[in-house]
Amino acid sequence: MIVKRKRAPLLVASALSVTSTLAFAQDAETQAELDALRARIEALESTGPGTTPGEFKIGNTTLDVYGYVKADFFYDFEFDQGDTAFVNVIGEPSAATDGTFGATVRQSRVGLLTTTPSAIGDIGGQLEVDLFASNGTAEFRLRHANIRIGDNWLIGQYWTNFQPLDTYPTSVEFNGPVGIAFARVPQVRYTNSFGANTSFAVSVEENVSGSNSDDPVLTASAEYNDGTYIARAAALYGKAEGGGVEVDQTGFTLSGSVRPWQGGLFQVNYVNGEALGPYLIGLGDPVVGGRANDVDGYTIEFRQDLGEKWNVGIAYGKEDYELPTSTGTLSFTELETIHVNAFYKATENLTLSAEYIYGERNDEPTGRTFDGNRVQVAAQLNF
C-alpha cells in the first residue's frame, strides 16, 4: 500500500483518469468527483474489524467495488479520429471525412480494491479493467493489477512512476492533451515520505510498448503536495531499439499546480528526453535512422468551479520531436491540441459533460500543417 496520504490520490487517478499505448489516455473527472472517491478510499483504508462503511468483507479482507458506466457521442469534422480522438491521424487521406458521427461505451470500467491486515502491515490489492480492447471491440482490457505491502511497496501493473498523476489535465475524451507522459506498466515501486507533504518514489519497470526493448526501466520521483501547491520532478532511464539499433532512453518531467483562489486551478507539466516517444500521448518513434529521437512536450491547464455543480476548463498540449515519425502516408515532428470542456454534476453519481477538441500536426517532408476539429458529449454514472 502506498503511503496513505499519497494512496488516495493515486487510486483516484487510476479509477477516474486516464487518460496508455494511446488508449492509455486520461479521462479524469471534476474535482468534486475526485474528492468523493478519495473519501471512499480513505474509508476503506480506515475500516477496522466489525466496521464496513459501504464495503463488504470476506474473512478479514475488506473489499470495495468501484467504477463507472460512460457513454460518449462525438462528431469529427475534417478527419475521423475514432473513439480516442487520435490526433496522429489528422491529415491522413484515409481518415478524411465530410463529417463523421460516432458513439462508444468502451470507456466504461470496473475495479476492485482490497485491504487485508497482516503481521507486516496492511496488504492492499487492486484489479481494474475497462472495455477498450484493440480493433474497436468492446472486450475487457486489463488496466491495473497490483499488490501494496505496508506503507511503502507496490508490486504489479500501475501508472509509471515517470507520469505526473496529480497534475494530469482533465478531458471528456479518452486521450486528453498531447505533451505529457502516460503509461501503465508492470513494476516494483518503493515509496516513502519526508514530513507531512513531501514524498519520493523509486521503481524498476517494464519498458512500454513501442520502445522495443527487453531491458528494465529505472525511475525516480519526488513530490511536494500540501493541497494548495504541488511541485513534482521525475527522471527515467532505460533503452529503446529501432532498425536494429539500441539507444539510451532518458528523460525528466517537471510538474506544478496551484489553487490561486476558491474553485480555481492552474497547472503545468513539462517533459524532455531522448527516445521517449512511446511514453507520450503522441507516440513518436523512439529511434529514427539509427538515432535517438529527442522530444520535449508540455501541457498547460486552467480550471474553475462555477458553483457546486459546474466545472469548466481549458488545456493546451504540444509535442515537438527532432526527427519525423511516419504515420501512414505522412509523418510529423510536431503535434498540438486544445481541449475546452464543461462538466455538470446532475446528481451525486451522474455527471454530464461536453468538450470541443482542436488538433494540429505538421507533415515534416512537405512542411504542410493539418488540423481537425471535434465535439464530444458524454454521460457518466459512477459507482
BAVEX-512774 format. One record per residue (C-alpha): residue number from 1; residue in three letters; x, y, z negated. Coordinates in steps of 0.02 Angstrom, whole numbers, plus 50000, padded with zeros to 5 digits. Layout:
! BAVEX-512774
+-----+------+-------+-------+-------+
! seq ! type !     X !     Y !     Z !
+-----+------+-------+-------+-------+
! NUM !  ALA !     X !     Y !     Z !
...
+-----+------+-------+-------+-------+
//
This chain:
! BAVEX-512774
+-----+------+-------+-------+-------+
! seq ! type !     X !     Y !     Z !
+-----+------+-------+-------+-------+
!   1 !  MET ! 50000 ! 50000 ! 50000 !
!   2 !  ILE ! 50065 ! 50173 ! 50044 !
!   3 !  VAL ! 50085 ! 50297 ! 49901 !
!   4 !  LYS ! 49906 ! 50336 ! 49851 !
!   5 !  ARG ! 49922 ! 50521 ! 49889 !
!   6 !  LYS ! 49975 ! 50476 ! 50066 !
!   7 !  ARG ! 49874 ! 50318 ! 50094 !
!   8 !  ALA ! 49704 ! 50401 ! 50106 !
!   9 !  PRO ! 49750 ! 50523 ! 50246 !
!  10 !  LEU ! 49844 ! 50388 ! 50341 !
!  11 !  LEU ! 49699 ! 50267 ! 50335 !
!  12 !  VAL ! 49578 ! 50407 ! 50378 !
!  13 !  ALA ! 49679 ! 50439 ! 50534 !
!  14 !  SER ! 49679 ! 50256 ! 50581 !
!  15 !  ALA ! 49492 ! 50241 ! 50552 !
!  16 !  LEU ! 49437 ! 50403 ! 50636 !
!  17 !  SER ! 49577 ! 50455 ! 50754 !
!  18 !  VAL ! 49653 ! 50407 ! 50887 !
!  19 !  THR ! 49690 ! 50467 ! 50984 !
!  20 !  SER ! 49902 ! 50200 ! 51117 !
!  21 !  THR ! 49977 ! 50146 ! 51280 !
!  22 !  LEU ! 49873 ! 50286 ! 51346 !
!  23 !  ALA ! 49719 ! 50201 ! 51274 !
!  24 !  PHE ! 49803 ! 50226 ! 51105 !
!  25 !  ALA ! 49736 ! 50401 ! 51101 !
!  26 !  GLN ! 49661 ! 50513 ! 50974 !
!  27 !  ASP ! 49479 ! 50545 ! 50931 !
!  28 !  ALA ! 49488 ! 50624 ! 50757 !
!  29 !  GLU ! 49329 ! 50691 ! 50678 !
!  30 !  THR ! 49281 ! 50852 ! 50591 !
!  31 !  GLN ! 49362 ! 50896 ! 50425 !
!  32 !  ALA ! 49201 ! 50856 ! 50331 !
!  33 !  GLU ! 49201 ! 50679 ! 50401 !
!  34 !  LEU ! 49384 ! 50656 ! 50361 !
!  35 !  ASP ! 49353 ! 50712 ! 50182 !
!  36 !  ALA ! 49209 ! 50589 ! 50168 !
!  37 !  LEU ! 49318 ! 50443 ! 50222 !
!  38 !  ARG ! 49459 ! 50499 ! 50108 !
!  39 !  ALA ! 49337 ! 50493 ! 49963 !
!  40 !  ARG ! 49282 ! 50320 ! 50016 !
!  41 !  ILE ! 49458 ! 50252 ! 50025 !
!  42 !  GLU ! 49505 ! 50333 ! 49859 !
!  43 !  ALA ! 49353 ! 50249 ! 49781 !
!  44 !  LEU ! 49414 ! 50083 ! 49850 !
!  45 !  GLU ! 49587 ! 50112 ! 49777 !
!  46 !  SER ! 49518 ! 50155 ! 49606 !
!  47 !  THR ! 49395 ! 50011 ! 49598 !
!  48 !  GLY ! 49432 ! 49900 ! 49449 !
!  49 !  PRO ! 49361 ! 49736 ! 49386 !
!  50 !  GLY ! 49173 ! 49744 ! 49373 !
!  51 !  THR ! 49156 ! 49907 ! 49471 !
!  52 !  THR ! 49111 ! 49906 ! 49655 !
!  53 !  PRO ! 49054 ! 50081 ! 49711 !
!  54 !  GLY ! 48991 ! 50040 ! 49885 !
!  55 !  GLU ! 49111 ! 49895 ! 49916 !
!  56 !  PHE ! 49097 ! 49710 ! 49878 !
!  57 !  LYS ! 49214 ! 49581 ! 49804 !
!  58 !  ILE ! 49271 ! 49405 ! 49844 !
!  59 !  GLY ! 49359 ! 49337 ! 49690 !
!  60 !  ASN ! 49473 ! 49478 ! 49633 !
!  61 !  THR ! 49486 ! 49555 ! 49808 !
!  62 !  THR ! 49387 ! 49713 ! 49843 !
!  63 !  LEU ! 49331 ! 49737 ! 50023 !
!  64 !  ASP ! 49264 ! 49886 ! 50118 !
!  65 !  VAL ! 49199 ! 49884 ! 50296 !
!  66 !  TYR ! 49212 ! 50046 ! 50395 !
!  67 !  GLY ! 49197 ! 50105 ! 50574 !
!  68 !  TYR ! 49080 ! 50191 ! 50694 !
!  69 !  VAL ! 48970 ! 50172 ! 50846 !
!  70 !  LYS ! 49009 ! 50304 ! 50978 !
!  71 !  ALA ! 48925 ! 50340 ! 51145 !
!  72 !  ASP ! 49017 ! 50456 ! 51268 !
!  73 !  PHE ! 48947 ! 50537 ! 51425 !
!  74 !  PHE ! 49061 ! 50633 ! 51542 !
!  75 !  TYR ! 49071 ! 50716 ! 51713 !
!  76 !  ASP ! 49232 ! 50736 ! 51814 !
!  77 !  PHE ! 49227 ! 50874 ! 51945 !
!  78 !  GLU ! 49382 ! 50852 ! 52056 !
!  79 !  PHE ! 49463 ! 50686 ! 52007 !
!  80 !  ASP ! 49389 ! 50534 ! 51923 !
!  81 !  GLN ! 49493 ! 50516 ! 51765 !
!  82 !  GLY ! 49399 ! 50366 ! 51694 !
!  83 !  ASP ! 49343 ! 50331 ! 51517 !
!  84 !  THR ! 49502 ! 50404 ! 51442 !
!  85 !  ALA ! 49524 ! 50572 ! 51534 !
!  86 !  PHE ! 49690 ! 50513 ! 51606 !
!  87 !  VAL ! 49772 ! 50674 ! 51667 !
!  88 !  ASN ! 49904 ! 50574 ! 51763 !
!  89 !  VAL ! 49778 ! 50529 ! 51899 !
!  90 !  ILE ! 49740 ! 50712 ! 51940 !
!  91 !  GLY ! 49797 ! 50741 ! 52119 !
!  92 !  GLU ! 49793 ! 50558 ! 52172 !
!  93 !  PRO ! 49693 ! 50538 ! 52334 !
!  94 !  SER ! 49617 ! 50376 ! 52268 !
!  95 !  ALA ! 49542 ! 50471 ! 52120 !
!  96 !  ALA ! 49473 ! 50619 ! 52220 !
!  97 !  THR ! 49286 ! 50648 ! 52196 !
!  98 !  ASP ! 49148 ! 50772 ! 52232 !
!  99 !  GLY ! 49086 ! 50738 ! 52057 !
! 100 !  THR ! 49079 ! 50578 ! 51953 !
! 101 !  PHE ! 48967 ! 50541 ! 51804 !
! 102 !  GLY ! 49019 ! 50408 ! 51680 !
! 103 !  ALA ! 48974 ! 50339 ! 51510 !
! 104 !  THR ! 49057 ! 50221 ! 51387 !
! 105 !  VAL ! 49032 ! 50147 ! 51214 !
! 106 !  ARG ! 49205 ! 50066 ! 51212 !
! 107 !  GLN ! 49272 ! 50189 ! 51085 !
! 108 !  SER ! 49163 ! 50107 ! 50951 !
! 109 !  ARG ! 49263 ! 50015 ! 50819 !
! 110 !  VAL ! 49255 ! 49918 ! 50656 !
! 111 !  GLY ! 49383 ! 49891 ! 50518 !
! 112 !  LEU ! 49408 ! 49804 ! 50353 !
! 113 !  LEU ! 49508 ! 49867 ! 50203 !
! 114 !  THR ! 49553 ! 49752 ! 50058 !
! 115 !  THR ! 49635 ! 49777 ! 49889 !
! 116 !  THR ! 49695 ! 49634 ! 49776 !
! 117 !  PRO ! 49782 ! 49660 ! 49607 !
! 118 !  SER ! 49942 ! 49560 ! 49584 !
! 119 !  ALA ! 50096 ! 49549 ! 49473 !
! 120 !  ILE ! 50195 ! 49654 ! 49599 !
! 121 !  GLY ! 50062 ! 49788 ! 49614 !
! 122 !  ASP ! 49903 ! 49805 ! 49715 !
! 123 !  ILE ! 49911 ! 49717 ! 49883 !
! 124 !  GLY ! 49808 ! 49801 ! 50018 !
! 125 !  GLY ! 49761 ! 49744 ! 50191 !
! 126 !  GLN ! 49688 ! 49824 ! 50346 !
! 127 !  LEU ! 49615 ! 49745 ! 50503 !
! 128 !  GLU ! 49539 ! 49857 ! 50636 !
! 129 !  VAL ! 49477 ! 49826 ! 50814 !
! 130 !  ASP ! 49390 ! 49928 ! 50948 !
! 131 !  LEU ! 49313 ! 49888 ! 51117 !
! 132 !  PHE ! 49446 ! 49968 ! 51227 !
! 133 !  ALA ! 49510 ! 49813 ! 51317 !
! 134 !  SER ! 49601 ! 49830 ! 51484 !
! 135 !  ASN ! 49521 ! 49849 ! 51656 !
! 136 !  GLY ! 49370 ! 49944 ! 51590 !
! 137 !  THR ! 49297 ! 49796 ! 51496 !
! 138 !  ALA ! 49212 ! 49808 ! 51326 !
! 139 !  GLU ! 49309 ! 49674 ! 51233 !
! 140 !  PHE ! 49388 ! 49676 ! 51061 !
! 141 !  ARG ! 49563 ! 49751 ! 51056 !
! 142 !  LEU ! 49674 ! 49747 ! 50901 !
! 143 !  ARG ! 49717 ! 49919 ! 50833 !
! 144 !  HIS ! 49784 ! 49889 ! 50658 !
! 145 !  ALA ! 49832 ! 49733 ! 50560 !
! 146 !  ASN ! 49943 ! 49765 ! 50410 !
! 147 !  ILE ! 49984 ! 49722 ! 50230 !
! 148 !  ARG ! 50030 ! 49852 ! 50099 !
! 149 !  ILE ! 50126 ! 49796 ! 49945 !
! 150 !  GLY ! 50127 ! 49908 ! 49792 !
! 151 !  ASP ! 50151 ! 50094 ! 49824 !
! 152 !  ASN ! 50294 ! 50076 ! 49947 !
! 153 !  TRP ! 50287 ! 49939 ! 50079 !
! 154 !  LEU ! 50188 ! 49920 ! 50239 !
! 155 !  ILE ! 50209 ! 49765 ! 50347 !
! 156 !  GLY ! 50116 ! 49740 ! 50511 !
! 157 !  GLN ! 50042 ! 49844 ! 50651 !
! 158 !  TYR ! 50007 ! 50027 ! 50615 !
! 159 !  TRP ! 50041 ! 50202 ! 50684 !
! 160 !  THR ! 50225 ! 50227 ! 50720 !
! 161 !  ASN ! 50317 ! 50325 ! 50585 !
! 162 !  PHE ! 50375 ! 50440 ! 50726 !
! 163 !  GLN ! 50197 ! 50505 ! 50752 !
! 164 !  PRO ! 50133 ! 50660 ! 50658 !
! 165 !  LEU ! 49966 ! 50595 ! 50593 !
! 166 !  ASP ! 49918 ! 50737 ! 50476 !
! 167 !  THR ! 49934 ! 50870 ! 50611 !
! 168 !  TYR ! 49862 ! 50774 ! 50758 !
! 169 !  PRO ! 49741 ! 50880 ! 50863 !
! 170 !  THR ! 49554 ! 50842 ! 50865 !
! 171 !  SER ! 49463 ! 50796 ! 51025 !
! 172 !  VAL ! 49299 ! 50716 ! 51081 !
! 173 !  GLU ! 49377 ! 50614 ! 51222 !
! 174 !  PHE ! 49491 ! 50468 ! 51185 !
! 175 !  ASN ! 49661 ! 50534 ! 51236 !
! 176 !  GLY ! 49675 ! 50708 ! 51165 !
! 177 !  PRO ! 49809 ! 50833 ! 51220 !
! 178 !  VAL ! 49970 ! 50783 ! 51305 !
! 179 !  GLY ! 50134 ! 50833 ! 51221 !
! 180 !  ILE ! 50130 ! 50726 ! 51064 !
! 181 !  ALA ! 50194 ! 50555 ! 51010 !
! 182 !  PHE ! 50061 ! 50422 ! 50990 !
! 183 !  ALA ! 50083 ! 50234 ! 50969 !
! 184 !  ARG ! 50033 ! 50087 ! 50861 !
! 185 !  VAL ! 50170 ! 49957 ! 50838 !
! 186 !  PRO ! 50218 ! 49809 ! 50725 !
! 187 !  GLN ! 50339 ! 49870 ! 50592 !
! 188 !  VAL ! 50409 ! 49859 ! 50417 !
! 189 !  ARG ! 50400 ! 50028 ! 50329 !
! 190 !  TYR ! 50459 ! 50091 ! 50160 !
! 191 !  THR ! 50380 ! 50250 ! 50089 !
! 192 !  ASN ! 50419 ! 50346 ! 49932 !
! 193 !  SER ! 50389 ! 50520 ! 49862 !
! 194 !  PHE ! 50477 ! 50667 ! 49782 !
! 195 !  GLY ! 50359 ! 50751 ! 49661 !
! 196 !  ALA ! 50176 ! 50777 ! 49699 !
! 197 !  ASN ! 50184 ! 50844 ! 49877 !
! 198 !  THR ! 50338 ! 50776 ! 49965 !
! 199 !  SER ! 50366 ! 50602 ! 50036 !
! 200 !  PHE ! 50487 ! 50511 ! 50151 !
! 201 !  ALA ! 50474 ! 50351 ! 50251 !
! 202 !  VAL ! 50592 ! 50239 ! 50350 !
! 203 !  SER ! 50543 ! 50097 ! 50464 !
! 204 !  VAL ! 50603 ! 49961 ! 50581 !
! 205 !  GLU ! 50479 ! 49948 ! 50725 !
! 206 !  GLU ! 50448 ! 49855 ! 50887 !
! 207 !  ASN ! 50476 ! 49963 ! 51040 !
! 208 !  VAL ! 50321 ! 50022 ! 51133 !
! 209 !  SER ! 50258 ! 49950 ! 51296 !
! 210 !  GLY ! 50343 ! 50038 ! 51441 !
! 211 !  SER ! 50513 ! 50053 ! 51357 !
! 212 !  ASN ! 50554 ! 49877 ! 51420 !
! 213 !  SER ! 50674 ! 49841 ! 51277 !
! 214 !  ASP ! 50682 ! 49697 ! 51154 !
! 215 !  ASP ! 50790 ! 49797 ! 51032 !
! 216 !  PRO ! 50712 ! 49863 ! 50871 !
! 217 !  VAL ! 50674 ! 50047 ! 50845 !
! 218 !  LEU ! 50731 ! 50140 ! 50688 !
! 219 !  THR ! 50632 ! 50290 ! 50624 !
! 220 !  ALA ! 50637 ! 50408 ! 50476 !
! 221 !  SER ! 50519 ! 50546 ! 50422 !
! 222 !  ALA ! 50496 ! 50673 ! 50283 !
! 223 !  GLU ! 50338 ! 50773 ! 50246 !
! 224 !  TYR ! 50278 ! 50910 ! 50130 !
! 225 !  ASN ! 50089 ! 50920 ! 50110 !
! 226 !  ASP ! 50003 ! 51021 ! 49973 !
! 227 !  GLY ! 49832 ! 51028 ! 50057 !
! 228 !  THR ! 49859 ! 51204 ! 50125 !
! 229 !  TYR ! 50028 ! 51189 ! 50207 !
! 230 !  ILE ! 50103 ! 51039 ! 50298 !
! 231 !  ALA ! 50282 ! 51026 ! 50362 !
! 232 !  ARG ! 50349 ! 50865 ! 50436 !
! 233 !  ALA ! 50504 ! 50804 ! 50528 !
! 234 !  ALA ! 50537 ! 50633 ! 50603 !
! 235 !  ALA ! 50676 ! 50551 ! 50704 !
! 236 !  LEU ! 50686 ! 50395 ! 50812 !
! 237 !  TYR ! 50825 ! 50287 ! 50885 !
! 238 !  GLY ! 50807 ! 50138 ! 51000 !
! 239 !  LYS ! 50844 ! 50075 ! 51175 !
! 240 !  ALA ! 50749 ! 50086 ! 51340 !
! 241 !  GLU ! 50777 ! 49994 ! 51504 !
! 242 !  GLY ! 50735 ! 50030 ! 51686 !
! 243 !  GLY ! 50804 ! 49967 ! 51850 !
! 244 !  GLY ! 50925 ! 49852 ! 51758 !
! 245 !  VAL ! 51000 ! 49999 ! 51662 !
! 246 !  GLU ! 50991 ! 50015 ! 51472 !
! 247 !  VAL ! 50997 ! 50188 ! 51393 !
! 248 !  ASP ! 50983 ! 50260 ! 51218 !
! 249 !  GLN ! 50809 ! 50312 ! 51166 !
! 250 !  THR ! 50820 ! 50455 ! 51042 !
! 251 !  GLY ! 50707 ! 50595 ! 50985 !
! 252 !  PHE ! 50634 ! 50701 ! 50847 !
! 253 !  THR ! 50468 ! 50780 ! 50805 !
! 254 !  LEU ! 50433 ! 50939 ! 50706 !
! 255 !  SER ! 50257 ! 50975 ! 50646 !
! 256 !  GLY ! 50169 ! 51101 ! 50536 !
! 257 !  SER ! 49998 ! 51165 ! 50490 !
! 258 !  VAL ! 49920 ! 51300 ! 50383 !
! 259 !  ARG ! 49744 ! 51340 ! 50324 !
! 260 !  PRO ! 49753 ! 51530 ! 50332 !
! 261 !  TRP ! 49576 ! 51560 ! 50268 !
! 262 !  GLN ! 49418 ! 51466 ! 50219 !
! 263 !  GLY ! 49374 ! 51340 ! 50354 !
! 264 !  GLY ! 49520 ! 51389 ! 50467 !
! 265 !  LEU ! 49660 ! 51276 ! 50528 !
! 266 !  PHE ! 49813 ! 51313 ! 50636 !
! 267 !  GLN ! 49938 ! 51176 ! 50679 !
! 268 !  VAL ! 50081 ! 51141 ! 50797 !
! 269 !  ASN ! 50182 ! 50988 ! 50849 !
! 270 !  TYR ! 50345 ! 50982 ! 50947 !
! 271 !  VAL ! 50435 ! 50828 ! 51015 !
! 272 !  ASN ! 50601 ! 50817 ! 51105 !
! 273 !  GLY ! 50715 ! 50675 ! 51158 !
! 274 !  GLU ! 50777 ! 50558 ! 51293 !
! 275 !  ALA ! 50684 ! 50408 ! 51365 !
! 276 !  LEU ! 50535 ! 50450 ! 51253 !
! 277 !  GLY ! 50400 ! 50450 ! 51389 !
! 278 !  PRO ! 50317 ! 50286 ! 51335 !
! 279 !  TYR ! 50285 ! 50362 ! 51162 !
! 280 !  LEU ! 50193 ! 50514 ! 51233 !
! 281 !  ILE ! 50016 ! 50533 ! 51299 !
! 282 !  GLY ! 50084 ! 50568 ! 51475 !
! 283 !  LEU ! 50179 ! 50403 ! 51482 !
! 284 !  GLY ! 50325 ! 50468 ! 51583 !
! 285 !  ASP ! 50455 ! 50343 ! 51644 !
! 286 !  PRO ! 50596 ! 50323 ! 51515 !
! 287 !  VAL ! 50731 ! 50286 ! 51647 !
! 288 !  VAL ! 50738 ! 50361 ! 51822 !
! 289 !  GLY ! 50879 ! 50325 ! 51944 !
! 290 !  GLY ! 50982 ! 50243 ! 51807 !
! 291 !  ARG ! 50971 ! 50398 ! 51694 !
! 292 !  ALA ! 50877 ! 50429 ! 51533 !
! 293 !  ASN ! 50729 ! 50542 ! 51568 !
! 294 !  ASP ! 50738 ! 50687 ! 51445 !
! 295 !  VAL ! 50571 ! 50761 ! 51390 !
! 296 !  ASP ! 50501 ! 50891 ! 51275 !
! 297 !  GLY ! 50320 ! 50922 ! 51230 !
! 298 !  TYR ! 50212 ! 51018 ! 51111 !
! 299 !  THR ! 50033 ! 51045 ! 51054 !
! 300 !  ILE ! 49951 ! 51198 ! 50976 !
! 301 !  GLU ! 49779 ! 51190 ! 50895 !
! 302 !  PHE ! 49662 ! 51311 ! 50809 !
! 303 !  ARG ! 49501 ! 51255 ! 50722 !
! 304 !  GLN ! 49366 ! 51343 ! 50624 !
! 305 !  ASP ! 49218 ! 51283 ! 50521 !
! 306 !  LEU ! 49057 ! 51378 ! 50557 !
! 307 !  GLY ! 48953 ! 51344 ! 50405 !
! 308 !  GLU ! 48928 ! 51170 ! 50335 !
! 309 !  LYS ! 48876 ! 51083 ! 50497 !
! 310 !  TRP ! 48977 ! 51160 ! 50639 !
! 311 !  ASN ! 49161 ! 51147 ! 50680 !
! 312 !  VAL ! 49243 ! 51217 ! 50838 !
! 313 !  GLY ! 49420 ! 51212 ! 50906 !
! 314 !  ILE ! 49540 ! 51234 ! 51050 !
! 315 !  ALA ! 49701 ! 51135 ! 51082 !
! 316 !  TYR ! 49837 ! 51155 ! 51212 !
! 317 !  GLY ! 49965 ! 51022 ! 51258 !
! 318 !  LYS ! 50114 ! 51013 ! 51376 !
! 319 !  GLU ! 50245 ! 50884 ! 51426 !
! 320 !  ASP ! 50399 ! 50931 ! 51529 !
! 321 !  TYR ! 50512 ! 50793 ! 51599 !
! 322 !  GLU ! 50684 ! 50815 ! 51675 !
! 323 !  LEU ! 50656 ! 50678 ! 51806 !
! 324 !  PRO ! 50497 ! 50635 ! 51902 !
! 325 !  THR ! 50381 ! 50491 ! 51857 !
! 326 !  SER ! 50291 ! 50407 ! 52002 !
! 327 !  THR ! 50104 ! 50376 ! 51987 !
! 328 !  GLY ! 50028 ! 50301 ! 52143 !
! 329 !  THR ! 50066 ! 50412 ! 52293 !
! 330 !  LEU ! 50125 ! 50560 ! 52189 !
! 331 !  SER ! 50243 ! 50598 ! 52045 !
! 332 !  PHE ! 50254 ! 50725 ! 51906 !
! 333 !  THR ! 50376 ! 50814 ! 51793 !
! 334 !  GLU ! 50251 ! 50923 ! 51702 !
! 335 !  LEU ! 50079 ! 50893 ! 51626 !
! 336 !  GLU ! 49964 ! 51017 ! 51538 !
! 337 !  THR ! 49795 ! 51000 ! 51453 !
! 338 !  ILE ! 49669 ! 51113 ! 51365 !
! 339 !  HIS ! 49530 ! 51046 ! 51254 !
! 340 !  VAL ! 49389 ! 51158 ! 51193 !
! 341 !  ASN ! 49263 ! 51069 ! 51082 !
! 342 !  ALA ! 49124 ! 51084 ! 50955 !
! 343 !  PHE ! 49059 ! 50961 ! 50826 !
! 344 !  TYR ! 48888 ! 50965 ! 50744 !
! 345 !  LYS ! 48857 ! 50861 ! 50589 !
! 346 !  ALA ! 48674 ! 50815 ! 50610 !
! 347 !  THR ! 48671 ! 50704 ! 50455 !
! 348 !  GLU ! 48799 ! 50638 ! 50332 !
! 349 !  ASN ! 48847 ! 50500 ! 50454 !
! 350 !  LEU ! 48791 ! 50561 ! 50626 !
! 351 !  THR ! 48897 ! 50685 ! 50725 !
! 352 !  LEU ! 48857 ! 50760 ! 50895 !
! 353 !  SER ! 48997 ! 50838 ! 50996 !
! 354 !  ALA ! 49038 ! 50921 ! 51161 !
! 355 !  GLU ! 49202 ! 50961 ! 51248 !
! 356 !  TYR ! 49274 ! 51045 ! 51402 !
! 357 !  ILE ! 49442 ! 50974 ! 51461 !
! 358 !  TYR ! 49560 ! 51052 ! 51587 !
! 359 !  GLY ! 49708 ! 50953 ! 51652 !
! 360 !  GLU ! 49851 ! 51002 ! 51766 !
! 361 !  ARG ! 50000 ! 50911 ! 51840 !
! 362 !  ASN ! 50131 ! 50951 ! 51970 !
! 363 !  ASP ! 50192 ! 50843 ! 52115 !
! 364 !  GLU ! 50380 ! 50858 ! 52098 !
! 365 !  PRO ! 50437 ! 50819 ! 52278 !
! 366 !  THR ! 50315 ! 50941 ! 52360 !
! 367 !  GLY ! 50303 ! 51071 ! 52222 !
! 368 !  ARG ! 50113 ! 51062 ! 52230 !
! 369 !  THR ! 50005 ! 51081 ! 52075 !
! 370 !  PHE ! 49838 ! 50991 ! 52049 !
! 371 !  ASP ! 49706 ! 51023 ! 51918 !
! 372 !  GLY ! 49550 ! 50936 ! 51858 !
! 373 !  ASN ! 49400 ! 50987 ! 51753 !
! 374 !  ARG ! 49292 ! 50877 ! 51644 !
! 375 !  VAL ! 49147 ! 50899 ! 51523 !
! 376 !  GLN ! 49101 ! 50770 ! 51393 !
! 377 !  VAL ! 48967 ! 50748 ! 51258 !
! 378 !  ALA ! 48958 ! 50613 ! 51126 !
! 379 !  ALA ! 48859 ! 50546 ! 50980 !
! 380 !  GLN ! 48947 ! 50454 ! 50839 !
! 381 !  LEU ! 48874 ! 50360 ! 50691 !
! 382 !  ASN ! 48999 ! 50323 ! 50553 !
! 383 !  PHE ! 48976 ! 50180 ! 50428 !
+-----+------+-------+-------+-------+
//
